[in-house]
Amino acid sequence: MENGEQLDFREEETEAIALGIIPTLVNLKSKYSNVNFYLKKIYYNALN
């Protein structure tokens, strides 16, 4: 790897990467919170 060559992202590339990553993170977060909700529900039902 040339010194610093790979580290220089052009603005459009960085923006495209960010636009790709953000929906994925949002999606993962909503999936995780759904799972979390069901686990809490199951746990609560198990206690009663």
Summary of the structure (lengths in Angstrom):
residues: 48
radius of gyration: 19.9
end to end distance: 60.1
largest distance: 62.7
contacts: 81
relative contact order: 0.07
helix: 77%
strand: 0%
